[in-house]
Amino acid sequence: MFYSDDHEPVHVHVEKDGHTAKLNVEPVELVYNKGYKVNEIKEIESIV
């Protein structure tokens, strides 16, 4: 999810199957992760 009127820094929220993560966009940086495996986070980072 991305909210165009959200606060800085620009970031995305990722939610699936009860897992949630937040990543800053520039530079790509994991802010928090609740439930995703390391390999899943790496894939999410590559997409961001």
PDB file of N, CA, C and O in Angstrom, chain B, residues numbered from 101:
ATOM      1  N   MET B 101       0.841  -1.174   0.000  1.00  0.00           N
ATOM      2  CA  MET B 101       0.000   0.000   0.000  1.00  0.00           C
ATOM      3  C   MET B 101       0.882   1.231   0.000  1.00  0.00           C
ATOM      4  O   MET B 101       1.967   1.253   0.581  1.00  0.00           O
ATOM      5  N   PHE B 102       0.392   2.229  -0.655  1.00  0.00           N
ATOM      6  CA  PHE B 102       1.085   3.503  -0.714  1.00  0.00           C
ATOM      7  C   PHE B 102       0.018   4.582  -0.581  1.00  0.00           C
ATOM      8  O   PHE B 102      -0.957   4.588  -1.331  1.00  0.00           O
ATOM      9  N   TYR B 103       0.197   5.480   0.356  1.00  0.00           N
ATOM     10  CA  TYR B 103      -0.753   6.565   0.557  1.00  0.00           C
ATOM     11  C   TYR B 103      -0.120   7.860   0.088  1.00  0.00           C
ATOM     12  O   TYR B 103       0.898   8.284   0.636  1.00  0.00           O
ATOM     13  N   SER B 104      -0.702   8.493  -0.913  1.00  0.00           N
ATOM     14  CA  SER B 104      -0.095   9.686  -1.504  1.00  0.00           C
ATOM     15  C   SER B 104      -0.056  10.870  -0.547  1.00  0.00           C
ATOM     16  O   SER B 104       0.758  11.775  -0.729  1.00  0.00           O
ATOM     17  N   ASP B 105      -0.910  10.885   0.461  1.00  0.00           N
ATOM     18  CA  ASP B 105      -0.926  11.999   1.404  1.00  0.00           C
ATOM     19  C   ASP B 105      -0.295  11.636   2.751  1.00  0.00           C
ATOM     20  O   ASP B 105      -0.527  12.321   3.747  1.00  0.00           O
ATOM     21  N   ASP B 106       0.495  10.572   2.785  1.00  0.00           N
ATOM     22  CA  ASP B 106       1.129  10.110   4.018  1.00  0.00           C
ATOM     23  C   ASP B 106       2.372  10.944   4.317  1.00  0.00           C
ATOM     24  O   ASP B 106       2.816  11.739   3.488  1.00  0.00           O
ATOM     25  N   HIS B 107       2.916  10.753   5.494  1.00  0.00           N
ATOM     26  CA  HIS B 107       4.072  11.525   5.969  1.00  0.00           C
ATOM     27  C   HIS B 107       5.365  11.097   5.291  1.00  0.00           C
ATOM     28  O   HIS B 107       5.439  10.024   4.692  1.00  0.00           O
ATOM     29  N   GLU B 108       6.378  11.942   5.390  1.00  0.00           N
ATOM     30  CA  GLU B 108       7.729  11.647   4.887  1.00  0.00           C
ATOM     31  C   GLU B 108       8.430  10.748   5.892  1.00  0.00           C
ATOM     32  O   GLU B 108       8.040  10.756   7.059  1.00  0.00           O
ATOM     33  N   PRO B 109       9.423   9.986   5.520  1.00  0.00           N
ATOM     34  CA  PRO B 109       9.877   9.753   4.158  1.00  0.00           C
ATOM     35  C   PRO B 109       8.893   8.875   3.392  1.00  0.00           C
ATOM     36  O   PRO B 109       8.067   8.179   3.982  1.00  0.00           O
ATOM     37  N   VAL B 110       8.999   8.925   2.063  1.00  0.00           N
ATOM     38  CA  VAL B 110       8.123   8.105   1.223  1.00  0.00           C
ATOM     39  C   VAL B 110       8.376   6.639   1.566  1.00  0.00           C
ATOM     40  O   VAL B 110       9.523   6.198   1.635  1.00  0.00           O
ATOM     41  N   HIS B 111       7.304   5.894   1.777  1.00  0.00           N
ATOM     42  CA  HIS B 111       7.426   4.498   2.184  1.00  0.00           C
ATOM     43  C   HIS B 111       6.226   3.700   1.679  1.00  0.00           C
ATOM     44  O   HIS B 111       5.232   4.264   1.222  1.00  0.00           O
ATOM     45  N   VAL B 112       6.343   2.382   1.772  1.00  0.00           N
ATOM     46  CA  VAL B 112       5.247   1.479   1.411  1.00  0.00           C
ATOM     47  C   VAL B 112       4.977   0.534   2.571  1.00  0.00           C
ATOM     48  O   VAL B 112       5.862   0.211   3.363  1.00  0.00           O
ATOM     49  N   HIS B 113       3.726   0.104   2.644  1.00  0.00           N
ATOM     50  CA  HIS B 113       3.317  -0.909   3.610  1.00  0.00           C
ATOM     51  C   HIS B 113       2.979  -2.157   2.811  1.00  0.00           C
ATOM     52  O   HIS B 113       2.321  -2.074   1.774  1.00  0.00           O
ATOM     53  N   VAL B 114       3.423  -3.307   3.289  1.00  0.00           N
ATOM     54  CA  VAL B 114       3.157  -4.575   2.611  1.00  0.00           C
ATOM     55  C   VAL B 114       2.440  -5.478   3.609  1.00  0.00           C
ATOM     56  O   VAL B 114       2.931  -5.712   4.714  1.00  0.00           O
ATOM     57  N   GLU B 115       1.271  -5.982   3.206  1.00  0.00           N
ATOM     58  CA  GLU B 115       0.498  -6.871   4.064  1.00  0.00           C
ATOM     59  C   GLU B 115       0.001  -8.068   3.274  1.00  0.00           C
ATOM     60  O   GLU B 115      -0.508  -7.930   2.162  1.00  0.00           O
ATOM     61  N   LYS B 116       0.157  -9.251   3.869  1.00  0.00           N
ATOM     62  CA  LYS B 116      -0.334 -10.478   3.237  1.00  0.00           C
ATOM     63  C   LYS B 116      -0.390 -11.577   4.282  1.00  0.00           C
ATOM     64  O   LYS B 116       0.555 -11.765   5.047  1.00  0.00           O
ATOM     65  N   ASP B 117      -1.489 -12.295   4.314  1.00  0.00           N
ATOM     66  CA  ASP B 117      -1.651 -13.455   5.197  1.00  0.00           C
ATOM     67  C   ASP B 117      -1.285 -13.146   6.649  1.00  0.00           C
ATOM     68  O   ASP B 117      -0.670 -13.974   7.320  1.00  0.00           O
ATOM     69  N   GLY B 118      -1.655 -11.972   7.133  1.00  0.00           N
ATOM     70  CA  GLY B 118      -1.382 -11.614   8.518  1.00  0.00           C
ATOM     71  C   GLY B 118       0.011 -11.076   8.783  1.00  0.00           C
ATOM     72  O   GLY B 118       0.315 -10.695   9.914  1.00  0.00           O
ATOM     73  N   HIS B 119       0.872 -11.034   7.762  1.00  0.00           N
ATOM     74  CA  HIS B 119       2.213 -10.477   7.898  1.00  0.00           C
ATOM     75  C   HIS B 119       2.171  -9.017   7.470  1.00  0.00           C
ATOM     76  O   HIS B 119       1.347  -8.629   6.642  1.00  0.00           O
ATOM     77  N   THR B 120       3.057  -8.214   8.036  1.00  0.00           N
ATOM     78  CA  THR B 120       3.112  -6.806   7.670  1.00  0.00           C
ATOM     79  C   THR B 120       4.550  -6.306   7.715  1.00  0.00           C
ATOM     80  O   THR B 120       5.353  -6.745   8.539  1.00  0.00           O
ATOM     81  N   ALA B 121       4.854  -5.392   6.826  1.00  0.00           N
ATOM     82  CA  ALA B 121       6.184  -4.789   6.791  1.00  0.00           C
ATOM     83  C   ALA B 121       6.043  -3.363   6.276  1.00  0.00           C
ATOM     84  O   ALA B 121       5.090  -3.026   5.574  1.00  0.00           O
ATOM     85  N   LYS B 122       7.011  -2.541   6.642  1.00  0.00           N
ATOM     86  CA  LYS B 122       7.074  -1.165   6.149  1.00  0.00           C
ATOM     87  C   LYS B 122       8.483  -0.933   5.644  1.00  0.00           C
ATOM     88  O   LYS B 122       9.458  -1.262   6.320  1.00  0.00           O
ATOM     89  N   LEU B 123       8.588  -0.361   4.444  1.00  0.00           N
ATOM     90  CA  LEU B 123       9.892  -0.080   3.856  1.00  0.00           C
ATOM     91  C   LEU B 123       9.925   1.346   3.332  1.00  0.00           C
ATOM     92  O   LEU B 123       8.990   1.796   2.669  1.00  0.00           O
ATOM     93  N   ASN B 124      11.010   2.057   3.635  1.00  0.00           N
ATOM     94  CA  ASN B 124      11.243   3.353   3.019  1.00  0.00           C
ATOM     95  C   ASN B 124      11.641   3.110   1.576  1.00  0.00           C
ATOM     96  O   ASN B 124      12.238   2.082   1.257  1.00  0.00           O
ATOM     97  N   VAL B 125      11.308   4.062   0.695  1.00  0.00           N
ATOM     98  CA  VAL B 125      11.531   3.876  -0.734  1.00  0.00           C
ATOM     99  C   VAL B 125      12.915   4.335  -1.178  1.00  0.00           C
ATOM    100  O   VAL B 125      13.565   3.645  -1.963  1.00  0.00           O
ATOM    101  N   GLU B 126      13.381   5.487  -0.694  1.00  0.00           N
ATOM    102  CA  GLU B 126      14.663   6.027  -1.167  1.00  0.00           C
ATOM    103  C   GLU B 126      15.503   6.514  -0.015  1.00  0.00           C
ATOM    104  O   GLU B 126      15.219   7.588   0.517  1.00  0.00           O
ATOM    105  N   PRO B 127      16.509   5.796   0.396  1.00  0.00           N
ATOM    106  CA  PRO B 127      16.905   4.487  -0.138  1.00  0.00           C
ATOM    107  C   PRO B 127      15.975   3.393   0.396  1.00  0.00           C
ATOM    108  O   PRO B 127      15.301   3.569   1.411  1.00  0.00           O
ATOM    109  N   VAL B 128      15.956   2.267  -0.310  1.00  0.00           N
ATOM    110  CA  VAL B 128      15.132   1.139   0.147  1.00  0.00           C
ATOM    111  C   VAL B 128      15.695   0.666   1.478  1.00  0.00           C
ATOM    112  O   VAL B 128      16.859   0.281   1.586  1.00  0.00           O
ATOM    113  N   GLU B 129      14.835   0.708   2.485  1.00  0.00           N
ATOM    114  CA  GLU B 129      15.274   0.378   3.844  1.00  0.00           C
ATOM    115  C   GLU B 129      14.099  -0.208   4.611  1.00  0.00           C
ATOM    116  O   GLU B 129      13.012   0.370   4.633  1.00  0.00           O
ATOM    117  N   LEU B 130      14.318  -1.346   5.232  1.00  0.00           N
ATOM    118  CA  LEU B 130      13.280  -1.980   6.028  1.00  0.00           C
ATOM    119  C   LEU B 130      13.104  -1.205   7.328  1.00  0.00           C
ATOM    120  O   LEU B 130      14.068  -0.999   8.065  1.00  0.00           O
ATOM    121  N   VAL B 131      11.882  -0.778   7.609  1.00  0.00           N
ATOM    122  CA  VAL B 131      11.573  -0.069   8.847  1.00  0.00           C
ATOM    123  C   VAL B 131      11.121  -1.070   9.901  1.00  0.00           C
ATOM    124  O   VAL B 131      11.605  -1.049  11.032  1.00  0.00           O
ATOM    125  N   TYR B 132      10.185  -1.953   9.525  1.00  0.00           N
ATOM    126  CA  TYR B 132       9.795  -3.027  10.424  1.00  0.00           C
ATOM    127  C   TYR B 132       9.260  -4.215   9.637  1.00  0.00           C
ATOM    128  O   TYR B 132       8.816  -4.081   8.497  1.00  0.00           O
ATOM    129  N   ASN B 133       9.315  -5.374  10.271  1.00  0.00           N
ATOM    130  CA  ASN B 133       8.850  -6.619   9.679  1.00  0.00           C
ATOM    131  C   ASN B 133       8.177  -7.436  10.767  1.00  0.00           C
ATOM    132  O   ASN B 133       8.767  -7.694  11.816  1.00  0.00           O
ATOM    133  N   LYS B 134       6.953  -7.836  10.517  1.00  0.00           N
ATOM    134  CA  LYS B 134       6.233  -8.690  11.457  1.00  0.00           C
ATOM    135  C   LYS B 134       5.713  -9.904  10.697  1.00  0.00           C
ATOM    136  O   LYS B 134       4.615  -9.884  10.140  1.00  0.00           O
ATOM    137  N   GLY B 135       6.520 -10.955  10.684  1.00  0.00           N
ATOM    138  CA  GLY B 135       6.063 -12.229  10.145  1.00  0.00           C
ATOM    139  C   GLY B 135       6.660 -12.700   8.840  1.00  0.00           C
ATOM    140  O   GLY B 135       6.591 -13.891   8.536  1.00  0.00           O
ATOM    141  N   TYR B 136       7.247 -11.806   8.051  1.00  0.00           N
ATOM    142  CA  TYR B 136       7.842 -12.242   6.789  1.00  0.00           C
ATOM    143  C   TYR B 136       9.184 -12.922   7.042  1.00  0.00           C
ATOM    144  O   TYR B 136       9.931 -12.534   7.940  1.00  0.00           O
ATOM    145  N   LYS B 137       9.477 -13.939   6.240  1.00  0.00           N
ATOM    146  CA  LYS B 137      10.771 -14.623   6.298  1.00  0.00           C
ATOM    147  C   LYS B 137      11.820 -13.766   5.586  1.00  0.00           C
ATOM    148  O   LYS B 137      11.482 -12.893   4.787  1.00  0.00           O
ATOM    149  N   VAL B 138      13.081 -14.022   5.880  1.00  0.00           N
ATOM    150  CA  VAL B 138      14.188 -13.249   5.307  1.00  0.00           C
ATOM    151  C   VAL B 138      14.130 -13.259   3.780  1.00  0.00           C
ATOM    152  O   VAL B 138      14.300 -12.213   3.153  1.00  0.00           O
ATOM    153  N   ASN B 139      13.893 -14.416   3.175  1.00  0.00           N
ATOM    154  CA  ASN B 139      13.848 -14.483   1.706  1.00  0.00           C
ATOM    155  C   ASN B 139      12.664 -13.699   1.149  1.00  0.00           C
ATOM    156  O   ASN B 139      12.755 -13.153   0.049  1.00  0.00           O
ATOM    157  N   GLU B 140      11.559 -13.631   1.882  1.00  0.00           N
ATOM    158  CA  GLU B 140      10.399 -12.854   1.446  1.00  0.00           C
ATOM    159  C   GLU B 140      10.723 -11.353   1.507  1.00  0.00           C
ATOM    160  O   GLU B 140      10.346 -10.602   0.607  1.00  0.00           O
ATOM    161  N   ILE B 141      11.405 -10.926   2.543  1.00  0.00           N
ATOM    162  CA  ILE B 141      11.794  -9.524   2.678  1.00  0.00           C
ATOM    163  C   ILE B 141      12.745  -9.141   1.546  1.00  0.00           C
ATOM    164  O   ILE B 141      12.622  -8.060   0.972  1.00  0.00           O
ATOM    165  N   LYS B 142      13.687 -10.016   1.226  1.00  0.00           N
ATOM    166  CA  LYS B 142      14.616  -9.728   0.120  1.00  0.00           C
ATOM    167  C   LYS B 142      13.853  -9.543  -1.195  1.00  0.00           C
ATOM    168  O   LYS B 142      14.184  -8.658  -1.984  1.00  0.00           O
ATOM    169  N   GLU B 143      12.837 -10.371  -1.432  1.00  0.00           N
ATOM    170  CA  GLU B 143      12.031 -10.236  -2.644  1.00  0.00           C
ATOM    171  C   GLU B 143      11.245  -8.925  -2.635  1.00  0.00           C
ATOM    172  O   GLU B 143      11.178  -8.228  -3.648  1.00  0.00           O
ATOM    173  N   ILE B 144      10.658  -8.598  -1.500  1.00  0.00           N
ATOM    174  CA  ILE B 144       9.915  -7.333  -1.380  1.00  0.00           C
ATOM    175  C   ILE B 144      10.847  -6.151  -1.638  1.00  0.00           C
ATOM    176  O   ILE B 144      10.488  -5.223  -2.363  1.00  0.00           O
ATOM    177  N   GLU B 145      12.043  -6.181  -1.047  1.00  0.00           N
ATOM    178  CA  GLU B 145      13.006  -5.100  -1.262  1.00  0.00           C
ATOM    179  C   GLU B 145      13.363  -4.951  -2.738  1.00  0.00           C
ATOM    180  O   GLU B 145      13.507  -3.834  -3.233  1.00  0.00           O
ATOM    181  N   SER B 146      13.507  -6.073  -3.439  1.00  0.00           N
ATOM    182  CA  SER B 146      13.856  -6.004  -4.854  1.00  0.00           C
ATOM    183  C   SER B 146      12.723  -5.392  -5.675  1.00  0.00           C
ATOM    184  O   SER B 146      12.981  -4.730  -6.680  1.00  0.00           O
ATOM    185  N   ILE B 147      11.504  -5.599  -5.273  1.00  0.00           N
ATOM    186  CA  ILE B 147      10.362  -5.015  -5.977  1.00  0.00           C
ATOM    187  C   ILE B 147      10.259  -3.516  -5.694  1.00  0.00           C
ATOM    188  O   ILE B 147       9.973  -2.723  -6.591  1.00  0.00           O
ATOM    189  N   VAL B 148      10.494  -3.144  -4.444  1.00  0.00           N
ATOM    190  CA  VAL B 148      10.440  -1.721  -4.082  1.00  0.00           C
ATOM    191  C   VAL B 148      11.538  -0.982  -4.797  1.00  0.00           C
ATOM    192  O   VAL B 148      11.674   0.231  -4.634  1.00  0.00           O
TER     193      VAL B 148
END
